[in-house]
Amino acid sequence: MRFLLLSDVHGIWRNPIARIDNIVETFDRKLNYILDYAEDNSLPILQAGDLTDTSRNWELLSYLLHNLNHRSVSIYTVFGQHDMYNRRNPEDTPSIMQMLRDTNIITVLSDEPVHLGKCNIYGANWGDEIPEVDKDKDRKNVLVIHASISLRAEYPGHDFTGPGYFLKQHPEFDLVLVGDVHKMFIAERSGRYIVNTGPMLRLEANIHMFEHEPCFFIWDSKKNNIEKHIIPHGAATDILTREHIDTNRTTKRELEKFTETLGKLTSLQGLRKEKIKNYIKKNVKNRRVRKIVEEIINGRYRKADGNNKGKIGDV
């Protein structure tokens, strides 16, 4: 049996700051290309979460309900963190994905497998535990998961699992489709695969997105091979802008300069206090008055209450 594999879709209804084209038109065109391909070739779609870029947008919900309802293609997916309202449990609050699931337009995978051909299809939402699975020599086990599985750290302190290590730790799975990290990879270990197609939409103007080619994979479970299929897309230089990034860099330089100036002002403030203290020491002979002035400079003033007990007063 053959499957169409797709990682992060990030369906969106408003242009992000990095895009200079009409992202809604681009989203519609790419999604329909994938759906047409799946229908024409009778392929079920396995999608690894973040089907939506935001969990609640009623225009996007209306579009997906209308566009997917009349399709003959089956979509099996999991919840990514973008599909969850405030990253909460998907059962706790309404979301686009929840409504698509409850109207049977999509199937959300879980630790109870869906049987397609000779494959058991499992799912793990973002934050879920890996399903416990028995190895079946007569059937192939497939896991669709939204988790931080990556070839390398994407930022300082990034907590991730390497794809090779994941396969080693989970020999029960013959294929693992990953979403979350927006980097395409295909890794193999002893005839078992773990793959990430990367995002369908390039929403950011980082260096990788200027190099990324949106794509999906076709996995043949019988032949156990994977084919990469490029989704028609525009050149990155025609749809992405880094102008806001350059502006942010300017702002960062200005912030650093401002912080440096504040540091100098703090030093001046300390110097001013010392000058006042020295002046008081030389010119105020009354020790009690001198003590009160010094306490005022230091931000507190101890005054007597009705019982002649000292206490802190406001200054």
N, C-alpha and C positions, 0 to 999 in steps of 0.2 A: 504494500500500500504506500502511496505517496502523500506527503504532507507539505503544506506551505508554512514556512517558519518565519515569524516576524517578531522582533523585539519591541522597542519603545515606539509607539505611534505619536503620542502627545497631540491628540486632536485639539485644535485651538480655534478660537473665534475672534481673537483680537491680535493685531500685529505686535510682536515683541519689538523691543527697541532696536535689535540688530537687523531686522528685516526691512528691506526697502521695496519689496514687491507686495502683492496682496496675498497674505498668508492663508486666508480662507479659501481663495480660489486654488492655491497650490495644494492645500490639504485635500480639497474635494477632488482635484485631478489625480493626485497620487493614490488616494484611497480607492477611488473607482477603478484605477488601473489594476490595483492588486485584486480587488473583488472580481473584476472581469476576468483576470487571468485564472483565479481560483475556480470560478464558475465554468469557464471554457474548458478547463482541464480536470474538473470534478475533484478538486483538492480541498480537504478540510483545512482551515487555518488554525494554527497554534500561535497564540500571541502572548508575550511574556510580561504583561502589565504595563501601566501607564498608557492605557488606551486613550485616556483623556489627559490634557495638560492641567486641567482644573476640575475638581470634583463636582462643581455646581455651576453650570452655565446653561440657561434654559434654551437659548438659541442653538447651542451645540447639541443639546438633548433632542430638540425637535428635528434637527438635521439628521442625526444618527437614527432616530426612530423611523423617519421617513425613508432614508436611504437604505437601511439594512433590512427593513421589514419585508420588502418585496424580493429580496435576494434568496437564491436557493443554496447559497454557500453556508456552511456551518462554521462558527467561530468559537474556539475554546480558549479561555484566557484566565488570568489571575488579577487580583488587585495589586497595583503598585501604589506607592505612597501618594502620588498625584491623583489617583482615583479615590482616595479616602479623604473625607472632610476632616481637616485639621489632623490628618494622619491617625485618626481614631479607628477603632474596630469598624469594619464596613457594615456590620449589622446595627450599629448604634445610631446611625443618622442617615437620612436619604442622600443619595448621590446619583450621578448619571449612570455609573456602572450598575448600581443596585437596581435601578429602574429597567435598564436593558436586560439584566438577568431575570427580573421578576416578570417581564413580558415575553420571556423565552426567545429573545432575539440573539442573545449570546448565552454560552454555558460557562459558568465559573467553575474551574477545576478545584479539586480538594484532595484529601487523603483517601477518599473513596474513588477508585479509578473509573474512568470512562473507557469502555472497550470499543476500539476502532480497528477493524481487521484483526490482525494478530498482535495488537499492541494494547497495553494498559497505559492510559494517560493519566498522570497524577499532577496535582498542582500545589504550589506553596505561595500564598500571598506574601507581600512584604511584611517581614517580622514574624512569619510563621515558622514552626519547626519543620524539618524535612520529614515527609511521610515515611513510616516504617513499611518496607516492602520486602516481600519474599521473592527471591530470584526464581523465575519460571523459564525453564529451558525451551518450552514450546511457544512462549510469547515474549515480546520485547517490552521492557518497561521504559516509559518516557516521563521525564519530569519537566514541567514548565514552572519556572521560579523567577520571582523578582527579588534579587538580593545582590549585595556588593561582591560580585565575583569578577575579578579583573586581572589582567596580565601584570599590572604594576600599580603602585600608589598614584592616585590622581591628584592628591594635594597633601600637604603636611598633616600627619596624624590620621590619614585615611586607613580605616580598619577594613581590610578586604581579605578575600580568600582567593588564592590562585586557582585557575581552572584545572590544572593537572592535579593539584592537591585535592580538590573537590572530587574528581573522578576516583582518585585513590581511596578516599574516605567512603565513597558510595559506589561500590562495585555492582550494586543491584540495578543501576540504571544504565541502559544502553544508549540513551540520548538525553541530554539536558539542554533545554532552551532557556537562556538567561536574558533578563532585562534589568535595567537600572543604570549601570555604567554605560555611557554613550560611546563605546568603542567596539568596533566590529572585530570578532576573532573566531577562529575555528581551531579547536584543540582536540587531539585524539590520543587515546590510551588503550592499547590492546583491542582495537576495533570498536571502542566506545567513543562517542563524541560529546563535547560540550561546546555550545556555539552561542554567539551573540551577533545579531545582524546590524547592531548600531541603530540609531534613530531614523525614523522615516522622514522627519522634518529637521532641518538644521536651524535651530532657534537661537543659537549663540554664535558670536563672531570670534570664537577662539581659533587657534591655529589648526587644531584637528578638524574643525568643521569646514575649513577651507579646503581640506584634503579628502574629507569623507564623501563617498559615493553612496547615496541611499540605495538600499537593496533588500531583497528577501532571499531566503534559501529554500530549495526543494530537497526534502529528504525522502529517499526511497528505502523503506524499511526492509524490503526483501533483498535488494542489492546492497544495502547499507552504504550508500554514497550520498554526498551532499553537493548540490549545484548552486552556484551563486547567480542571482538574476538581478541585474541593475534596473532600478526604477527610473524612468525618464525624469530628468531634472535639469534645472538651469545651472549655469556656471556660478560658482560661489561668489565671484567678483560682481555678478549682476544682481545678486539678491541679498548679500550681506554687507553691512557697513561696520567699521570700527571707530567711527567718529566719536561715539559716546565713550569708548574706552580711552581714546586720546584725551577727551575732556576730563575723565576721571583721573588720569595721570596728572594733568595740570592741577586739578583740585588737591591731589595727594601732595604735590610739591608745595602748594600754598599752605596746606595743613601743617606740614613739617616745619615750614618757616614760621607759622603762627605759634606752634608749640615751642620752638626755639626761643621766640620772643617772650613767651610767657615765662620760660625758665629764667630769662634775664630779669624780668620784672620781679619775680619771686626773690631773686638775689638782692635786687635793689630795695625791696620791702624789708628784708632782714637787715640790710645795711642802714636803712632809715631808722629802724628800731634801736639799733646800737648807738646811733648818733644822739637820739632823744635820751636814751638812758645815760649816756656820758654827760649830756648837758644838765640833766636833772641832778646827777651826782655832784657836779661841780657847783651848781647854782642854788639848789634847794637844801637848806640846812636842816629843816625839820624832818627827822627820820620817818615819822609816821606818814607825813604827806608824801615823802619820797616813795615809801612802800606802796601806798595807794596808787600812785601814778604808774609805778612799774607793773602792778597787777592789772591795771586798766590796759596797758600796752600789751600784756600777755593774754588779754581776752577774758579776764574775770576780775570781779571786784568783790571782796569779802566785806560785808557791812553788818552792823549789829541790829538784831531784831529787838522786840520789846523786852526780852529777857536778858539782853546783853550777851546773847550767844552768837558767835560768828556764823554767817552763812553766805552762800554765793549769791550775789546780786546781778541783775541784768546790766549790761553795759552797752 
